[in-house]
Each structure stands twice: as structure tokens, then as C-alpha cells.
């Protein structure tokens, strides 16, 4: 990494954070948990668990009982590049 300070998130967490940034940039609103499910090809409980973990670690903030309220708290220059998802389904 080019920055002196290494971000304190895992590769998977970084991809979720990069997805949030990219989604907001393109759609002008935060993603819903269903958007994460579709992009990452994971289950609803997996997404919910990751979102709660990102919030607990201080990488995002959410407003209770408000849909699409995810706010990114990580500086954009610390985010990894969003990688395409590799699936076993032939396209």
C-alpha cells in the first residue's frame, strides 16, 4: 500500500466498504442489504452479520430503523479497489 497507515480491515471487509462507496457514487443512496446479497452472492444473514461487524468496528454508521442509512466512515483513499466477484457459474 502507498499510504503510511495500513487500514485496519480485512480483505472481505474492504470489499464491502468499497461496494458501499461505489454504490453511493452511482445511485446517490446507500445500498440495502439485498444489494449486497446480489453483488456478493451471499445469504441475508451473512450480509447482516458483516454490516453489524463493520458498524461495531467503526467503519460505517447506520441510523436505527431507517432503510439505506449506511454512512461510510473510512477515508476514500484508504479503500481498496472493488473487485469483480468470481463465481462458479459460467457466464
C-alpha positions as CSV (number, residue, x, y, z in Angstrom):
1,X,0.0,0.0,0.0
2,X,1.1,3.5,-0.7
3,X,-0.3,5.1,2.5
4,X,1.8,5.1,5.6
5,X,-1.1,3.9,7.7
6,X,-2.5,0.5,6.9
7,X,-6.3,0.3,7.1
8,X,-7.5,-2.0,9.9
9,X,-10.0,-4.1,7.9
10,X,-9.8,-7.5,6.3
11,X,-9.9,-8.0,2.5
12,X,-13.6,-9.0,2.7
13,X,-14.5,-6.0,4.9
14,X,-12.6,-3.8,2.5
15,X,-14.7,-5.1,-0.4
16,X,-17.9,-4.4,1.4
17,X,-16.7,-0.9,2.2
18,X,-15.6,-0.4,-1.5
19,X,-19.0,-1.6,-2.5
20,X,-20.8,0.9,-0.3
21,X,-18.6,3.8,-1.7
22,X,-19.2,2.7,-5.3
23,X,-22.9,2.1,-4.8
24,X,-23.5,5.5,-3.3
25,X,-21.4,7.1,-6.1
26,X,-23.6,5.5,-8.7
27,X,-27.0,5.5,-7.1
28,X,-26.9,8.6,-4.7
29,X,-28.2,6.4,-1.9
30,X,-26.7,3.8,0.3
31,X,-27.2,0.1,-0.6
32,X,-29.8,-2.1,1.0
33,X,-28.8,-5.4,2.4
34,X,-30.4,-7.1,-0.6
35,X,-28.0,-5.2,-2.9
36,X,-25.0,-6.7,-1.0
37,X,-26.6,-10.1,-1.3
38,X,-27.0,-9.8,-5.1
39,X,-23.5,-8.4,-5.6
40,X,-21.5,-10.7,-3.4
41,X,-23.7,-13.8,-3.9
42,X,-24.1,-14.4,-0.2
43,X,-27.0,-15.0,2.2
44,X,-29.0,-12.4,4.0
45,X,-27.6,-13.5,7.4
46,X,-24.1,-13.2,6.1
47,X,-24.7,-9.6,4.9
48,X,-26.4,-8.6,8.1
49,X,-23.6,-10.0,10.2
50,X,-20.9,-8.2,8.1
51,X,-22.8,-4.9,8.3
52,X,-23.1,-5.2,12.1
53,X,-19.4,-6.0,12.3
54,X,-18.4,-3.0,10.1
55,X,-20.6,-0.8,12.3
56,X,-19.1,-2.3,15.6
57,X,-15.6,-1.7,14.3
58,X,-16.4,1.9,13.4
59,X,-16.0,1.7,9.6
60,X,-19.7,2.6,9.0
61,X,-22.6,4.3,10.8
62,X,-26.3,3.5,10.5
63,X,-29.4,5.2,11.7
64,X,-31.6,2.7,13.6
65,X,-34.9,1.8,11.9
66,X,-34.0,3.8,8.8
67,X,-33.5,2.0,5.5
68,X,-30.5,2.7,3.3
69,X,-28.8,4.7,6.1
70,X,-25.3,3.3,5.9
71,X,-22.7,6.1,6.1
72,X,-19.0,5.3,5.2
73,X,-16.6,6.5,7.9
74,X,-13.4,5.3,6.2
75,X,-11.5,7.8,4.1
76,X,-11.9,7.1,0.4
77,X,-8.1,7.0,-0.2
78,X,-7.9,4.0,2.2
79,X,-10.5,1.9,0.4
80,X,-9.3,-1.0,-1.9
81,X,-10.5,-1.2,-5.5
82,X,-13.7,-3.1,-5.8
83,X,-13.0,-6.5,-7.3
84,X,-15.4,-8.4,-9.6
85,X,-16.9,-11.4,-7.9
86,X,-15.7,-14.7,-9.2
87,X,-18.4,-17.3,-9.3
88,X,-18.5,-20.9,-10.5
89,X,-21.4,-20.2,-12.8
90,X,-20.3,-20.0,-16.4
91,X,-21.4,-16.7,-18.0
